[in-house]
Structures are given as structure tokens and as C-alpha cells.
Amino acid sequence: MKLITWNINSVRLRIGLVERVLKDYNPDVLCLQETKCPDEHFPLQQIQDMGYEHVHFQGMKSYNGLAIISRVPFVAKDCHDRVGRDDCRHISAGFKDFDLHNLYIPAGGDEPDPKVNDKYKHKLDFVEEMTDWFADAYTLDKPVVALGDFNIAPYEHDVWSHKQLLKVVSHTPPETERLAKMLGSLDWIDSARHFIPEEEKTYSWWSYRNRDWKKSNRGRRLDHIWVTQPLKPALKAYDAPSDVRDWEKPSDHVPVILDLDLKKAA
């Protein structure tokens, strides 16, 4: 099974890019974040016409929003409110072989101080709540996938300059330490670092502010796919194709792709 997670930065604006990713990479499941689309305007029929009959989505006007687009039938689906807010940041779907959670963790604003920046506090609270929730919802023997735009680059080589970004939201110690605890909640495997050594740089996001993003290459790895230990034997391949960032009117994120051979799952 091939899974893709992608912050699309408006599904209606970039429905053509969704179609291109589905055609070029042929995933079984595509998970989108930041769809920025209320449910009544979600391009459901267009997506189903692309051959993806099973679609679970939750959206709101202008902000946030998620979708799980699948060839494979759901056995369950749900929407979850986090830290007392109904802001479309967590949906889930059950498949025959595993549960999948699509997350859009808050970006956190600019000031890394929860006392003066509620957006940053919201982000930290969200990660803490997810950590406790995963530990309560599952036991370690359950096959589970968590993916999405986590808005945190956890390791030194997940950013272009560890030293320069230590005080920049997305790479601050309060964020990375909390994400490490979330990773430990179910003894998750970070699929990127399963395949790519931690001392090697790898990114999934490049700012629109960089006119020549490729030349400057000031990226961050904000998009993640995690699997629990029962799915470790199924891990087959990982990719984050940077050329997608060069498509016409692109998202500032590129798709993150994980191949699983479920026949090898524990």
C-alpha cells in the first residue's frame, strides 16, 4: 500500500495538482492538510472521478481542514476536536489492516513564548493532548499510522541550520521535546529517519519567501509519516519528491510518500 501526506494549501485552488499527484504517484491513500474548504464546497465529485471513491473530509472556510482520499474502503471514520477547539485538525479512518490518523498540528505563530503567544501555546497543548490520547487509545500491538503536517522539524538535520533556527517556531526545544514524547507514546517509528540517516538532511517544506527556493535550499522537514511497531516489517520505501515544489503555483510543501508491504506486517 502506498500512502501520501501533503499539505495542499487549498484543495480547490490546487485540485489540478492533486490530480497530477494521484496520476504520477498512484497512491492507494492520499491525505491532505490545509484544504481551506468548507465541506459543502469540497471537490468530492472531481476526486471520485479520478478513481478514488472513498473520501473522508472535514473543512472550514479559509483555514485548516483535512481529507483522506482512498481507493481502499474505510471500515470506520471519525473527526476529532482537540484542546477544546473545533478547528478541523484531526480526522481518522480505519482500514482492514491499520488505523490512520491525519493531523494538522498548529503552526504556532512567530513568538516562541506561550505566555505572550496563544498560537504557540495552542501548538504545545495540541501535541501534549495527542501524546496522551494515543497512549490511551491504543496498545503497542496495534497497527497504526499517524501522518500529516506536524509543523515541527524535530532533528538537527531536519532544518537547513540547526543553530539559526533554535529560536524559530517549528524547531524550538519546547516543540521538539514534546514531539519526542509524542513519538514515544506508542513507540512510533519516524519513517523518514527509518530510511534516511539522521545525519543526512531531508526536507518537505520550503518557504514562499525564498525567490529561488532550490538555490537557497532553506528547507525544513515539517511533514511526517509515523507507524507503530507492528508495521515496521512492512516498511518498504520513502520519498519526498522535491521537484513537486517547482510545479506551477505549487504548495510550499511537497508530498511525503511511504510504501508499505502489508503482507510483511507483524
Backbone hydrogen bonds in HBPLUS format (Angstrom, degrees):
<---DONOR---> <-ACCEPTOR-->    atom                        ^
c    i                          cat <-CA-CA->   ^        H-A-AA   ^      H-
h    n   atom  resd res      DA  || num        DHA   H-A  angle D-A-AA Bond
n    s   type  num  typ     dist DA aas  dist angle  dist       angle   num
A0260-LEU N   A0001-MET O   2.74 MM 259  5.05 158.8  1.79 149.8 157.2     1
A0028-ASP N   A0002-LYS O   2.91 MM  26  5.27 151.3  1.99 133.3 142.5     2
A0029-VAL N   A0002-LYS O   3.19 MM  27  6.58 157.1  2.25 162.2 164.8     3
A0003-LEU N   A0258-LEU O   2.80 MM 255  5.19 171.0  1.81 158.9 160.2     4
A0258-LEU N   A0003-LEU O   2.83 MM 255  5.19 164.6  1.85 154.6 158.8     5
A0004-ILE N   A0029-VAL O   2.93 MM  25  6.33 144.6  2.06 152.8 163.5     6
A0031-CYS N   A0004-ILE O   2.73 MM  27  6.05 166.4  1.75 157.8 162.5     7
A0005-THR N   A0256-VAL O   2.94 MM 251  5.32 155.7  2.00 148.6 156.4     8
A0256-VAL N   A0005-THR O   2.87 MM 251  5.32 162.2  1.90 157.7 163.8     9
A0006-TRP N   A0031-CYS O   2.88 MM  25  6.27 145.0  2.00 160.3 171.7    10
A0033-GLN N   A0006-TRP O   3.03 MM  27  6.32 142.3  2.18 136.4 138.9    11
A0008-ILE N   A0033-GLN O   3.05 MM  25  6.12 141.0  2.21 153.5 155.1    12
A0010-SER N   A0034-GLU O   2.93 MM  24  6.20 153.3  2.00 156.4 164.5    13
A0014-ARG N   A0010-SER O   3.12 MM   4  6.19 145.9  2.24 139.9 149.0    14
A0011-VAL N   A0035-THR O   3.08 MM  24  4.79 159.9  2.12 119.4 122.5    15
A0017-LEU N   A0014-ARG O   2.95 MM   3  5.19 126.3  2.25 102.4 116.3    16
A0018-VAL N   A0014-ARG O   3.01 MM   4  6.44 150.5  2.10 150.6 159.7    17
A0019-GLU N   A0015-ILE O   2.99 MM   4  6.27 160.2  2.03 146.8 151.3    18
A0020-ARG N   A0016-GLY O   3.03 MM   4  6.26 149.3  2.12 135.9 144.5    19
A0021-VAL N   A0017-LEU O   2.91 MM   4  6.15 159.8  1.95 151.3 155.4    20
A0022-LEU N   A0018-VAL O   2.96 MM   4  6.19 164.6  1.98 154.8 159.2    21
A0023-LYS N   A0019-GLU O   2.94 MM   4  6.11 152.9  2.01 145.1 152.8    22
A0024-ASP N   A0020-ARG O   2.72 MM   4  5.83 170.2  1.73 155.5 158.7    23
A0025-TYR N   A0021-VAL O   2.88 MM   4  5.57 162.3  1.91 144.3 149.7    24
A0026-ASN N   A0022-LEU O   3.02 MM   4  4.98 132.1  2.26 115.1 125.9    25
A0071-ARG N   A0028-ASP O   2.95 MM  43  5.48 157.4  2.01 160.4 164.7    26
A0030-LEU N   A0069-ILE O   2.78 MM  39  5.04 162.5  1.81 151.6 157.6    27
A0069-ILE N   A0030-LEU O   2.81 MM  39  5.04 170.0  1.82 152.8 155.8    28
A0032-LEU N   A0067-ALA O   2.85 MM  35  5.06 158.6  1.89 143.3 150.6    29
A0067-ALA N   A0032-LEU O   3.09 MM  35  5.06 148.3  2.19 136.0 134.9    30
A0034-GLU N   A0065-GLY O   2.85 MM  31  4.95 112.6  2.31 161.4 161.4    31
A0035-THR N   A0065-GLY O   3.26 MM  30  4.82 161.9  2.29 102.9 108.3    32
A0036-LYS N   A0064-ASN O   2.82 MM  28  5.41 171.8  1.83 166.3 164.0    33
A0041-HIS N   A0038-PRO O   2.93 MM   3  5.64 157.0  1.98 123.6 130.8    34
A0042-PHE N   A0039-ASP O   3.22 MM   3  5.16 163.4  2.25 103.6 108.7    35
A0044-LEU N   A0042-PHE O   2.73 MM   2  5.56 141.6  1.87 107.5  95.8    36
A0047-ILE N   A0043-PRO O   3.18 MM   4  6.44 157.5  2.23 150.7 156.6    37
A0048-GLN N   A0044-LEU O   2.90 MM   4  6.18 164.0  1.92 157.9 162.9    38
A0049-ASP N   A0045-GLN O   2.85 MM   4  6.00 147.7  1.95 147.0 155.9    39
A0050-MET N   A0047-ILE O   2.95 MM   3  5.12 145.2  2.07 101.7 112.7    40
A0051-GLY N   A0048-GLN O   3.01 MM   3  5.35 160.7  2.05 111.5 115.7    41
A0054-HIS N   A0070-SER O   3.13 MM  16  5.06 149.7  2.22 169.4 162.3    42
A0070-SER N   A0054-HIS O   2.75 MM  16  5.06 161.1  1.78 163.0 166.9    43
A0056-HIS N   A0068-ILE O   2.90 MM  12  5.10 161.7  1.93 145.7 151.8    44
A0068-ILE N   A0056-HIS O   2.70 MM  12  5.10 154.1  1.76 154.2 162.8    45
A0058-GLN N   A0066-LEU O   3.07 MM   8  5.58 159.3  2.12 148.9 151.1    46
A0066-LEU N   A0058-GLN O   2.95 MM   8  5.58 159.1  2.00 155.2 160.5    47
A0065-GLY N   A0088-CYS O   3.18 MM  23  4.95 151.5  2.27 143.1 146.9    48
A0075-VAL N   A0094-GLY O   2.68 MM  19  5.23 172.3  1.68 148.6 150.6    49
A0094-GLY N   A0076-ALA O   2.76 MM  18  4.68 166.0  1.78 125.5 129.6    50
A0078-ASP N   A0092-SER O   3.00 MM  14  5.27 156.5  2.05 139.9 140.0    51
A0092-SER N   A0078-ASP O   2.94 MM  14  5.27 164.4  1.97 148.5 148.8    52
A0080-HIS N   A0090-HIS O   2.95 MM  10  5.43 166.7  1.96 166.3 161.9    53
A0085-ARG N   A0082-ARG O   2.91 MM   3  5.63 157.2  1.96 124.2 130.9    54
A0104-TYR N   A0089-ARG O   2.92 MM  15  4.79 153.5  1.99 140.6 138.9    55
A0091-ILE N   A0102-ASN O   3.15 MM  11  5.44 157.9  2.20 150.1 155.8    56
A0102-ASN N   A0091-ILE O   2.87 MM  11  5.44 167.5  1.88 166.6 170.4    57
A0093-ALA N   A0100-LEU O   2.92 MM   7  5.31 154.8  1.98 148.7 156.0    58
A0100-LEU N   A0093-ALA O   2.84 MM   7  5.31 157.7  1.89 157.5 165.0    59
A0095-PHE N   A0098-PHE O   2.84 MM   3  5.33 160.3  1.87 157.4 163.8    60
A0099-ASP N   A0143-PRO O   3.20 MM  44  6.69 154.4  2.27 144.8 148.4    61
A0145-VAL N   A0099-ASP O   2.80 MM  46  6.17 151.8  1.87 155.2 164.9    62
A0101-HIS N   A0145-VAL O   2.81 MM  44  6.19 150.3  1.90 150.6 160.7    63
A0147-LEU N   A0101-HIS O   2.91 MM  46  6.28 163.9  1.94 174.1 179.6    64
A0103-LEU N   A0147-LEU O   2.86 MM  44  6.13 164.3  1.89 156.8 162.1    65
A0105-ILE N   A0149-ASP O   3.02 MM  44  6.36 141.5  2.17 149.3 161.1    66
A0113-ASP N   A0111-GLU O   2.79 MM   2  5.62 141.4  1.94 103.0  93.2    67
A0116-VAL N   A0113-ASP O   3.15 MM   3  5.77 146.7  2.27 116.0 123.6    68
A0117-ASN N   A0113-ASP O   2.89 MM   4  5.78 139.3  2.06 155.3 168.0    69
A0120-TYR N   A0117-ASN O   3.19 MM   3  5.48 125.8  2.50 102.8 115.0    70
A0121-LYS N   A0117-ASN O   3.17 MM   4  6.54 159.5  2.21 148.9 154.9    71
A0122-HIS N   A0118-ASP O   2.78 MM   4  5.94 158.6  1.82 147.6 153.7    72
A0123-LYS N   A0119-LYS O   3.08 MM   4  6.31 151.9  2.16 138.6 145.3    73
A0124-LEU N   A0120-TYR O   3.04 MM   4  6.37 165.9  2.06 154.7 157.0    74
A0125-ASP N   A0121-LYS O   2.84 MM   4  6.02 166.7  1.86 158.4 162.6    75
A0126-PHE N   A0122-HIS O   2.89 MM   4  5.98 151.4  1.97 144.5 152.7    76
A0127-VAL N   A0123-LYS O   3.09 MM   4  6.40 164.2  2.12 155.3 157.6    77
A0128-GLU N   A0124-LEU O   3.03 MM   4  6.24 161.5  2.07 149.3 154.8    78
A0129-GLU N   A0125-ASP O   2.87 MM   4  6.06 158.2  1.92 149.2 155.1    79
A0130-MET N   A0126-PHE O   2.92 MM   4  6.19 161.2  1.96 152.2 157.4    80
A0131-THR N   A0127-VAL O   2.98 MM   4  6.15 153.4  2.05 146.5 153.6    81
A0132-ASP N   A0128-GLU O   3.18 MM   4  6.50 164.1  2.21 151.4 153.7    82
A0133-TRP N   A0129-GLU O   2.82 MM   4  5.98 159.1  1.87 150.9 158.0    83
A0134-PHE N   A0130-MET O   2.91 MM   4  5.98 172.5  1.91 153.8 154.8    84
A0135-ALA N   A0131-THR O   3.32 MM   4  6.44 164.6  2.34 143.4 147.7    85
A0136-ASP N   A0132-ASP O   3.00 MM   4  6.21 144.5  2.13 145.8 155.4    86
A0137-ALA N   A0133-TRP O   2.80 MM   4  5.90 149.9  1.89 153.2 162.2    87
A0138-TYR N   A0134-PHE O   3.14 MM   4  6.04 149.7  2.24 152.3 155.2    88
A0142-LYS N   A0139-THR O   3.16 MM   3  5.87 163.6  2.19 127.6 127.9    89
A0228-THR N   A0144-VAL O   3.03 MM  84  5.50 144.1  2.16 156.1 160.5    90
A0146-ALA N   A0226-TRP O   2.99 MM  80  5.13 157.2  2.05 134.0 141.3    91
A0226-TRP N   A0146-ALA O   2.71 MM  80  5.13 172.7  1.71 164.3 166.6    92
A0148-GLY N   A0224-HIS O   3.01 MM  76  5.68 142.6  2.16 159.2 159.5    93
A0224-HIS N   A0148-GLY O   2.96 MM  76  5.68 161.1  1.99 163.0 164.3    94
A0150-PHE N   A0222-LEU O   2.94 MM  72  5.72 136.7  2.14 158.4 163.5    95
A0153-ALA N   A0170-SER O   2.80 MM  17  5.85 163.3  1.83 156.0 159.2    96
A0158-ASP N   A0155-TYR O   2.96 MM   3  5.18 161.3  1.99 117.0 118.0    97
A0202-THR N   A0157-HIS O   3.35 MM  45  6.92 146.0  2.48 162.5 169.4    98
A0221-ARG N   A0158-ASP O   2.75 MM  63  5.01 141.7  1.89 149.4 154.2    99
A0160-TRP N   A0219-GLY O   3.17 MM  59  5.62 125.6  2.48 170.3 163.0   100
A0165-LEU N   A0161-SER O   3.05 MM   4  6.09 137.8  2.23 148.3 159.0   101
A0168-VAL N   A0165-LEU O   2.96 MM   3  4.78 166.9  1.98 108.9 111.1   102
A0171-HIS N   A0168-VAL O   3.07 MM   3  6.05 159.5  2.11 152.0 156.5   103
A0175-GLU N   A0172-THR O   3.01 MM   3  5.49 128.6  2.28 113.5 126.3   104
A0176-THR N   A0172-THR O   3.02 MM   4  6.28 170.0  2.03 161.0 163.4   105
A0177-GLU N   A0173-PRO O   2.83 MM   4  5.66 162.8  1.86 153.3 157.7   106
A0178-ARG N   A0174-PRO O   3.37 MM   4  6.22 151.6  2.46 124.4 131.6   107
A0179-LEU N   A0175-GLU O   2.86 MM   4  6.14 157.9  1.91 154.0 160.9   108
A0180-ALA N   A0176-THR O   2.97 MM   4  6.12 147.6  2.08 139.5 147.9   109
A0181-LYS N   A0177-GLU O   3.17 MM   4  6.50 146.8  2.29 139.1 147.3   110
A0182-MET N   A0178-ARG O   2.94 MM   4  6.31 151.5  2.03 147.1 155.3   111
A0183-LEU N   A0179-LEU O   2.82 MM   4  6.10 153.1  1.89 147.8 155.4   112
A0184-GLY N   A0180-ALA O   3.01 MM   4  6.27 140.8  2.17 136.8 147.3   113
A0185-SER N   A0182-MET O   3.07 MM   3  5.04 147.0  2.18  98.7 108.8   114
A0188-TRP N   A0183-LEU O   2.87 MM   5  5.20 144.0  2.00 168.3 170.3   115
A0187-ASP N   A0184-GLY O   3.28 MM   3  4.56 162.2  2.31  91.0  96.3   116
A0189-ILE N   A0227-VAL O   2.73 MM  38  5.26 153.2  1.80 153.5 162.9   117
A0227-VAL N   A0189-ILE O   3.04 MM  38  5.26 151.9  2.13 139.2 147.3   118
A0194-HIS N   A0190-ASP O   3.01 MM   4  6.25 121.6  2.36 144.4 159.8   119
A0191-SER N   A0225-ILE O   3.06 MM  34  5.87 155.5  2.12 158.1 165.4   120
A0194-HIS N   A0191-SER O   3.16 MM   3  4.87 140.2  2.33  91.1 102.8   121
A0195-PHE N   A0191-SER O   3.33 MM   4  6.60 145.7  2.45 146.2 151.4   122
A0195-PHE N   A0192-ALA O   3.22 MM   3  5.56 131.6  2.47 101.9 112.5   123
A0196-ILE N   A0192-ALA O   2.77 MM   4  5.83 153.6  1.84 150.9 160.1   124
A0200-GLU N   A0197-PRO O   2.94 MM   3  5.48 164.5  1.97 120.5 124.4   125
A0204-SER N   A0220-ARG O   2.95 MM  16  6.12 177.9  1.95 127.9 127.4   126
A0254-VAL N   A0204-SER O   2.87 MM  50  5.43 151.0  1.96 153.5 157.2   127
A0205-TRP N   A0220-ARG O   3.01 MM  15  5.36 135.2  2.21 154.1 166.7   128
A0220-ARG N   A0205-TRP O   2.99 MM  15  5.36 145.2  2.11 144.4 153.1   129
A0206-TRP N   A0252-ASP O   3.05 MM  46  5.62 159.4  2.09 160.6 166.1   130
A0210-ASN N   A0207-SER O   3.40 MM   3  5.84 157.6  2.46 107.0 112.0   131
A0216-SER N   A0212-ASP O   3.08 MM   4  6.33 174.3  2.08 165.7 166.7   132
A0217-ASN N   A0213-TRP O   2.72 MM   4  5.45 149.5  1.81 137.8 148.3   133
A0231-LEU N   A0228-THR O   2.94 MM   3  5.76 154.2  2.01 125.6 132.9   134
A0232-LYS N   A0229-GLN O   2.99 MM   3  5.08 160.3  2.03 109.2 115.6   135
A0266-ALA N   A0230-PRO O   2.82 MM  36  4.80 153.8  1.89 158.6 157.9   136
A0234-ALA N   A0231-LEU O   2.93 MM   3  5.21 140.5  2.09 107.8 120.0   137
A0235-LEU N   A0232-LYS O   3.15 MM   3  5.51 162.7  2.18 113.9 119.0   138
A0261-ASP N   A0234-ALA O   2.72 MM  27  4.59 160.2  1.76 133.3 139.0   139
A0236-LYS N   A0259-ASP O   2.93 MM  23  5.24 154.8  1.99 160.4 152.3   140
A0259-ASP N   A0237-ALA O   2.83 MM  22  5.00 168.9  1.84 148.0 150.3   141
A0239-ASP N   A0257-ILE O   2.96 MM  18  5.08 146.8  2.07 142.6 145.6   142
A0257-ILE N   A0239-ASP O   2.73 MM  18  5.08 176.0  1.73 164.2 164.6   143
A0244-VAL N   A0241-PRO O   3.29 MM   3  6.15 163.9  2.32 121.0 124.5   144
A0245-ARG N   A0242-SER O   2.99 MM   3  5.63 151.1  2.07 117.1 124.7   145
A0246-ASP N   A0243-ASP O   2.96 MM   3  5.39 158.1  2.01 111.2 118.4   146
A0247-TRP N   A0244-VAL O   3.11 MM   3  5.33 168.5  2.13 110.3 113.5   147
A0264-LYS N   A0261-ASP O   2.95 MM   3  5.82 162.5  1.98 124.9 130.3   148
A0265-ALA N   A0262-LEU O   3.14 MM   3  5.06 163.7  2.17 102.7 107.7   149
